[in-house]
Amino acid sequence: MIKLLVSLVNLIDSYLGIKALILNVVTEIDSFFGWRVLKSIYRATIEQDRWSLYLQGIVNTLLIAVVAAFIGVFVGVLLSMIVFLNKKTGKLKPLAWIANTYITIIRGTPVVLQLMILYFVVFASWDNGILIGAITFGINSSAYVAEIIRAGFESVDDGQREAGRSLGLNTWQTMFHIIIPQALKNSLPPLFNEFITLVKETAIVGYVGIMDLGKIPGLIQSRTFEYLPPLIIAAILYLVVVMILTLILRVIEKKFAKSDRNGGKK
């Protein structure tokens, strides 16, 4: 898709000469003010279609974060459900011990070490770095998601479980039909906030050579020998993505607040 976009841009440029025009403009401005800034930005973005590297980096970063978020939520819900049910019934002590040990180990060790163990040892035979990165961050995120969801379970009134039993539902049916939907609703804002954090944390996948947005500045620096412009551009792109996600989070929070107010009126 990105290669097709690059080809389209180059085709348009071959007719209109946009790149040459931009280069002439930035050269004139830099020479007039005695700058080198715009020329450096041009080399870091437009020259040799380097803008496509940033675009590919953003796509890979979001892909890793989204897949990791799905893994984290799925595993996190299972972990928190085991811990919560054991607390309420005392019937899942071995599983609860495993879940608590998993959460302690994952939260207590640096994610960069987890990434290296999975990339260089566990999945050393794989050639899909993006998938390995997504699995790593999914595992890491699941420990934090488990605590978020557990807090969501705790926020659901115990009367809800009793109501489920009075309707003839067993423990698992009560969890899936009554407790989990309410817990997820209560936990959605912090879960989305965890996703925003995940987007930024994935920058470390560049340590093992995965081409995410955090890796792109180093690649461009090796070609232009200018260090600041690629870093600034990558930082701005991260900031834009995070601001968009934060805006979405605020919209979600407002909708939930409005829903709660309407529910209170009823």
N, C-alpha and C positions, 0 to 999 in steps of 0.2 A: 504493500500500500504506500509506504513512504517512498520506495524507489519510483513508483508510478507518479507520485506527487513531484519528486525531484525532476523526473523526465518532463512533466508538464510545464514546470517552472522554467526549465532550460529551453523548452520549445518556444514559450512565450518570449523569453529573453532574446532568443536568436532573431526574432522579428522586431522587437522593440528596443533592444540594447539597454535594458533597465540597469543591469549590473554596472556597465561602463558609465552610465549617467550618474549612478549613486557614487561610484568611485571618484568621478570628477568633482562632484559636489563636496564630498567629505574632504578631498585633497585641498580644494580651494578654501574651505572654511578653516581647516587646520593651518594652512599657510598664512591666512589672514590674521588669525589670532595667535599664531605661534604655538599651536597645539600639536599633539600626536594622538590625542584620545580617539577621535572619530576614525582615523585610519586604523588604529588598533582594533576598534570594535568591528570595523569592516572586515579585517583579516580574520577575526575570531568568529564571524557569523556568515557573511555573504561569500567571501572568497572560497572557491572550491566547494561551494554548497555545504559549508560547515553547519549552517542552520539545521540541516537535516539530521546531524548527529545529536543536537539538543532535542529535536523532536523524537528521535528514536529513544533517547535517554528517558524522556518523560513517559513515553509509552511503556517502556520496560519497567520503570519505577512504579507506575500505577498498576501494571499487570501483576507485579510481585506483591504489591500492597493489597490488591483486591483478592487474589488467590489466598494470600496469607490470612486475610480477614475472615474468609469463609472457613478455612481450616481452624483458625483460632476460635471462632464462635462455636463451631460444631464440637470440637474437643472440649472447649471451655464449659459449654452447657452440660456435657456429660460429666465432667469432673465436679462441677458445682452441684449437680443433681445428686451425685453419689454422696458427697459430703453433707448436703442438706438432709437427705433421707436418712443417713446414718445418725445425724444429730436428733432427728425427730423420732426415729424408730429403734435405733441401735442395732439394726439387723445387717448392716453392710460394713462391719468393722474392718475386715481385711481389705476390701476395695477402697474404703475411706483412707486407710493407712497408705495404700499405694498412691491414691490421688493426692494426698497431702504431701507425701514424699516427692512426687513428681513436681508439684507446684513449688515446693521449697528449693529443689535443685535448679529448676529452670529460672526462677526469680533470683536465685542467689549466685548465678554464674553469668559472666558477660556474654552478650549475644554474639559478639565477634568470635569468641572461642567456640560457641555452638556452631556458628557458620563454618569455621575451619574444620571442625570435627566431621560435620556432615559432608562438606565439599571434598576434603582431601582423604577421608577415611571411609565413612559409611557409604557414600555414593561416588566413590572415586572412579568407578567404571562408567558413570553417566556423563554425557556430553551436553546436557541441558542445564546450564548454570542458572537460568531464570527460574526453572522449576525447583532446583535445589534451594535457591534463595527464598522462594515462596514457602517451601516446606519448613525451612529453618525459622523464618519469622512467624509462620503459622504456629509452630510448636512453642516459640517464645511468647507469642501473644496469647496463646491459650491459657497460660498460667495467670496472666493478668485479667483476661476475660473471665476466668473461673471465679476470681474474687469479686468482679463487678456483678456477675450473674448471681453469685451467692448472696450479695447484699440485696439484689433484687428479690430473691426468694424470701429473705428475712423481712422485706418490706410488705410482703403479702400477709394479711391478717390470718391468724390460725383458724378463724371462723370459716374461712374459705375451704380449708381441708375438711372441716366438720360438715360443711354443706355438701361437699362432694360425696362423703360417706353416706349422708342421709339420702342422697339420690341413688345409692346402690353402686357407686363407683369404687373400684379398688384403689390401692395406693398409686399405681402407675397411671391408671386412667385419670385420677385426680390431678396428678402432676402434669400430664400432657394436655388435658382439656381445661384445667382451671388455673393451676399455679404458674406453669411456664408462660402462657400468653401474657399474664399480668406482670410477671417478673421481667419479661423481655421489654414490655412497654415502659416499665420503670427504669430499665437499664439502657434503653436505646441512646439517650444523649451521651452518657459516659462511654458507651460502646463506640459511638461515632467519633468521640474525642480520641479514643484509643486508635481508631483508624487514621486520624490526622497525624498522631504521633508516629504511627507505623510508616506513613509516607516519608517522613523525615528520617526515621531510623534506618530505612532501607539503603541509605547512602553508603553504608559500610560494605555493601556487597561488592563494591569496586575493589576491595582488598584482595578478592580472589579472582579478579579479572572480569566480572560480570559488567556488561555495558549499560549501567543505569545512568541517571542524570548526574550523580555524584562522580562518576568515572570520566565523563566526557571532558571536563576542563583539563585533566591531565593529558588526555589524548591530543587535544588541540594545542596545549602548551608545548608538546613535543614537536609540533610542526611549525608553530609560529615563533617559539622562544619568547613569548610574552605571557606572563603569568597572571596578571591582575584581571584583564578583560574577561577571559573565560570563566574565572571564578565569580566575578560580579554578575555575569549573565546567568550562570547556573543558580546563584543565590536569588536573583530576581525571579526566575522561573519557579523555584521552590516556593518563594513568598506568594506568588500569584496563585499557585495551586492550593496552598494552605489557606489563603484568604477566601478563595471560592468555596472550599470545603467548610470553612468556619461559617460563612454566610449560609450555607445549606443547613448546618447545625443549628444556627439561630432560628431559621425558619421552622425546623422541626420542633425546637423547644417552644416556640410561640404557639404552634398548633397543639402541642400537648397541653400547654397551659390553658389555652382556650377550651380544649376538650374537657379538662378537669373543672374549669369554671362552669361550663354548661352542665356537666354531670352533677356538680354541687347544687345547681339551681333546681335540677329535677328532684 
